[in-house]
């Protein structure tokens, strides 16, 4: 009974990691469009004239970097959870094979 609960929790961790990855990809898509505007020739001109536009550009870059790190942590969590889950399944399989031989 305990093993099934552990597997369910582990699957939940994997799913949460995947959801974090997907959410950060969606958020970064929106940020990328705004950043590309500020990096275009017109956006560079606007940033040069308007100090608040430069500040917004810097905030967008910081937010994008934070989202990238959050997505990376979700990805690493998912991969790590998957490895542990595979190990648990492998141990269960070995126990099943050992019991069927007896």
NUKOL-283421 format. One line per 5 residues: number of its first residue (from 1); their letters; for each residue z negated, y negated, x of N, C-alpha, C, O, CB. Coordinates in steps of 0.2 Angstrom, whole numbers, plus 5000, padded with zeros to 4 digits. Glycine has a CB too. Layout:
REM residues N
NUM	A	Z/Y/X/Z/Y/X/Z/Y/X/Z/Y/X/Z/Y/X | ...
//
This chain:
REM residues 102
1	XXXXX	5000/5006/5004/5000/5000/5000/5000/4994/5004/5003/4989/5003/4994/5000/4995 | 4996/4994/5010/4996/4988/5014/5002/4987/5018/5004/4981/5018/4990/4989/5019 | 5006/4992/5019/5012/4991/5023/5017/4987/5018/5021/4983/5021/5015/4998/5025 | 5017/4989/5012/5022/4986/5007/5021/4979/5006/5025/4975/5006/5022/4990/5001 | 5014/4977/5006/5012/4970/5006/5014/4966/5012/5017/4960/5011/5004/4969/5004
6	XXXXX	5013/4969/5018/5015/4966/5024/5023/4965/5024/5025/4959/5026/5013/4970/5030 | 5027/4970/5022/5034/4969/5022/5036/4963/5017/5041/4960/5018/5037/4975/5020 | 5033/4963/5011/5034/4958/5006/5033/4951/5009/5037/4946/5008/5031/4959/5000 | 5027/4950/5012/5025/4944/5015/5030/4942/5021/5033/4936/5021/5018/4944/5018 | 5032/4947/5025/5037/4946/5030/5044/4944/5027/5047/4939/5030/5038/4952/5034
11	XXXXX	5046/4947/5022/5052/4945/5019/5052/4938/5016/5057/4934/5016/5054/4950/5013 | 5046/4936/5013/5045/4929/5011/5046/4924/5016/5049/4919/5016/5038/4929/5007 | 5043/4926/5022/5044/4921/5028/5051/4921/5030/5053/4915/5032/5039/4924/5034 | 5055/4926/5030/5062/4926/5032/5066/4922/5027/5070/4917/5029/5065/4933/5032 | 5064/4922/5021/5068/4918/5016/5066/4911/5016/5070/4907/5016/5066/4921/5009
16	XXXXX	5060/4909/5017/5058/4902/5018/5061/4899/5024/5063/4894/5024/5050/4902/5019 | 5062/4903/5030/5065/4901/5036/5073/4899/5034/5075/4894/5037/5065/4906/5041 | 5076/4904/5030/5083/4903/5029/5083/4897/5024/5088/4893/5025/5086/4909/5025 | 5079/4896/5019/5079/4890/5015/5078/4883/5019/5082/4878/5018/5074/4890/5010 | 5074/4883/5024/5073/4878/5028/5079/4876/5032/5081/4870/5032/5067/4879/5033
21	XXXXX	5082/4881/5035/5089/4880/5038/5094/4877/5034/5097/4872/5035/5091/4887/5041 | 5095/4880/5028/5100/4877/5023/5098/4870/5021/5103/4866/5020/5100/4882/5017 | 5092/4869/5019/5090/4862/5017/5092/4857/5023/5094/4851/5021/5083/4862/5015 | 5090/4859/5029/5091/4854/5034/5099/4853/5036/5101/4847/5038/5088/4856/5041 | 5103/4858/5035/5110/4857/5035/5113/4852/5030/5117/4848/5031/5114/4864/5034
26	XXXXX	5110/4853/5024/5113/4849/5018/5110/4841/5020/5114/4837/5019/5110/4851/5012 | 5104/4841/5022/5102/4834/5023/5106/4831/5029/5107/4825/5029/5094/4834/5025 | 5107/4835/5034/5110/4832/5040/5118/4830/5039/5120/4826/5042/5110/4837/5046 | 5121/4834/5034/5127/4832/5032/5128/4825/5029/5132/4821/5031/5130/4837/5026 | 5123/4823/5025/5122/4816/5022/5121/4811/5028/5124/4806/5028/5117/4816/5017
31	XXXXX	5116/4813/5032/5115/4808/5038/5121/4807/5043/5122/4802/5045/5109/4811/5042 | 5124/4813/5044/5130/4812/5048/5135/4807/5046/5138/4803/5050/5133/4819/5049 | 5136/4807/5039/5141/4802/5037/5139/4795/5038/5143/4791/5040/5142/4803/5029 | 5133/4793/5037/5130/4787/5038/5130/4785/5046/5132/4779/5048/5123/4786/5035 | 5129/4790/5050/5129/4789/5057/5136/4788/5060/5137/4783/5064/5125/4795/5061
36	XXXXX	5140/4791/5057/5147/4790/5059/5150/4783/5057/5154/4781/5061/5152/4796/5056 | 5148/4781/5052/5150/4774/5050/5147/4769/5055/5151/4765/5058/5147/4772/5043 | 5141/4770/5057/5138/4765/5062/5141/4766/5069/5140/4762/5073/5130/4766/5063 | 5144/4772/5070/5147/4773/5077/5154/4771/5077/5158/4771/5082/5146/4780/5079 | 5157/4770/5071/5164/4767/5071/5165/4760/5073/5160/4757/5075/5167/4768/5063
41	XXXXX	5171/4758/5074/5172/4751/5077/5169/4746/5072/5166/4741/5075/5179/4750/5078 | 5170/4747/5066/5167/4742/5061/5159/4742/5061/5156/4737/5061/5169/4743/5054 | 5156/4748/5062/5149/4749/5062/5146/4746/5068/5141/4743/5068/5147/4756/5061 | 5150/4747/5074/5147/4744/5080/5147/4737/5079/5142/4733/5082/5151/4746/5086 | 5152/4734/5076/5152/4726/5075/5146/4724/5071/5143/4719/5072/5159/4724/5072
46	XXXXX	5145/4728/5065/5140/4726/5061/5133/4727/5064/5128/4723/5064/5140/4731/5055 | 5132/4732/5068/5126/4733/5072/5125/4727/5077/5119/4725/5079/5126/4740/5076 | 5130/4725/5080/5130/4720/5085/5127/4713/5082/5124/4709/5085/5136/4719/5089 | 5130/4712/5076/5128/4706/5072/5121/4706/5069/5117/4701/5069/5134/4704/5067 | 5120/4712/5066/5114/4712/5061/5109/4717/5065/5110/4723/5066/5116/4715/5055
51	XXXXX	5103/4714/5066/5098/4718/5070/5095/4723/5065/5093/4728/5068/5093/4713/5072 | 5095/4722/5059/5092/4727/5054/5097/4733/5054/5094/4739/5053/5091/4724/5047 | 5103/4732/5055/5108/4738/5055/5107/4742/5061/5107/4748/5061/5115/4735/5055 | 5105/4739/5067/5104/4743/5073/5097/4747/5072/5097/4752/5074/5103/4738/5079 | 5092/4744/5069/5086/4747/5067/5087/4753/5063/5084/4758/5064/5081/4742/5064
56	XXXXX	5091/4752/5057/5093/4758/5053/5096/4763/5057/5095/4769/5055/5097/4755/5047 | 5101/4761/5061/5105/4766/5065/5100/4771/5069/5101/4777/5070/5110/4763/5069 | 5095/4767/5073/5090/4771/5077/5086/4775/5073/5084/4781/5075/5086/4766/5081 | 5084/4773/5067/5080/4777/5062/5084/4783/5060/5081/4789/5059/5078/4773/5056 | 5091/4782/5058/5095/4788/5056/5095/4793/5062/5095/4799/5061/5102/4786/5054
61	XXXXX	5096/4791/5068/5096/4795/5074/5090/4799/5075/5090/4805/5076/5098/4791/5080 | 5084/4796/5074/5078/4799/5074/5077/4804/5069/5074/4810/5070/5072/4794/5074 | 5079/4802/5063/5078/4807/5057/5083/4813/5058/5081/4819/5056/5080/4803/5051 | 5089/4812/5061/5093/4818/5062/5090/4822/5067/5091/4828/5066/5100/4815/5064 | 5088/4820/5072/5085/4824/5077/5079/4828/5075/5078/4834/5076/5082/4820/5083
66	XXXXX	5075/4825/5070/5069/4828/5067/5072/4834/5063/5069/4839/5063/5065/4823/5063 | 5077/4833/5059/5080/4838/5055/5083/4843/5059/5082/4849/5057/5085/4835/5050 | 5086/4842/5064/5089/4847/5069/5083/4852/5071/5084/4858/5071/5092/4844/5074 | 5077/4849/5073/5072/4853/5076/5069/4857/5070/5067/4862/5072/5067/4848/5079 | 5068/4854/5064/5065/4858/5059/5070/4864/5057/5068/4869/5056/5064/4853/5053
71	XXXXX	5076/4862/5057/5081/4868/5056/5081/4873/5061/5081/4879/5059/5088/4865/5055 | 5080/4871/5067/5080/4876/5073/5073/4880/5072/5073/4886/5073/5080/4872/5079 | 5068/4877/5070/5062/4881/5069/5062/4886/5063/5060/4891/5064/5056/4876/5068 | 5066/4884/5058/5067/4888/5052/5071/4894/5055/5070/4900/5053/5070/4885/5047 | 5076/4893/5059/5081/4898/5061/5077/4903/5066/5077/4909/5065/5086/4895/5065
76	XXXXX	5073/4900/5070/5069/4905/5075/5064/4909/5071/5063/4915/5072/5065/4900/5080 | 5061/4906/5066/5056/4909/5061/5059/4915/5058/5057/4921/5057/5053/4905/5056 | 5065/4914/5055/5069/4919/5052/5071/4925/5056/5070/4931/5055/5076/4916/5049 | 5074/4923/5062/5076/4928/5067/5069/4932/5069/5070/4938/5070/5079/4925/5073 | 5064/4929/5071/5058/4932/5073/5055/4937/5067/5053/4943/5069/5053/4927/5075
81	XXXXX	5055/4934/5061/5053/4938/5056/5057/4945/5055/5055/4950/5053/5053/4934/5049 | 5064/4944/5055/5069/4949/5055/5067/4955/5060/5068/4961/5058/5076/4947/5055 | 5066/4952/5066/5064/4957/5071/5058/4961/5070/5058/4967/5071/5064/4954/5078 | 5053/4958/5068/5047/4961/5066/5048/4966/5060/5045/4972/5060/5041/4956/5064 | 5052/4964/5055/5053/4968/5049/5057/4974/5051/5055/4980/5049/5057/4964/5044
86	XXXXX	5062/4973/5056/5066/4979/5058/5061/4984/5062/5062/4990/5061/5071/4977/5063 | 5056/4982/5065/5052/4986/5069/5047/4990/5064/5046/4996/5065/5047/4982/5074 | 5045/4986/5059/5041/4990/5053/5045/4995/5050/5042/5001/5049/5038/4985/5048 | 5051/4994/5048/5055/4999/5045/5056/5005/5050/5056/5011/5048/5062/4996/5043 | 5057/5003/5056/5059/5009/5061/5052/5013/5062/5053/5019/5062/5060/5006/5068
91	XXXXX	5046/5010/5062/5040/5014/5062/5039/5018/5056/5038/5024/5056/5034/5010/5063 | 5041/5016/5050/5041/5020/5044/5045/5025/5044/5044/5031/5042/5042/5015/5038 | 5051/5024/5047/5056/5030/5047/5054/5035/5052/5055/5041/5050/5063/5027/5050 | 5051/5033/5057/5049/5038/5062/5043/5042/5059/5043/5048/5060/5046/5035/5069 | 5039/5039/5055/5033/5043/5052/5036/5047/5047/5033/5053/5046/5028/5038/5049
96	XXXXX	5041/5045/5043/5044/5049/5038/5047/5056/5041/5046/5061/5039/5049/5046/5034 | 5051/5054/5047/5054/5060/5050/5049/5065/5053/5050/5071/5053/5058/5057/5056 | 5043/5062/5056/5038/5066/5059/5035/5070/5053/5033/5076/5054/5033/5062/5062 | 5034/5067/5047/5031/5071/5042/5035/5076/5039/5033/5081/5037/5028/5066/5036 | 5042/5075/5039/5046/5080/5036/5047/5086/5041/5049/5091/5038/5053/5077/5035
101	XX	5046/5085/5047/5047/5090/5052/5041/5095/5051/5041/5101/5053/5047/5088/5059 | 5035/5092/5049/5029/5097/5049/5029/5101/5043/5024/5105/5042/5023/5092/5048
//
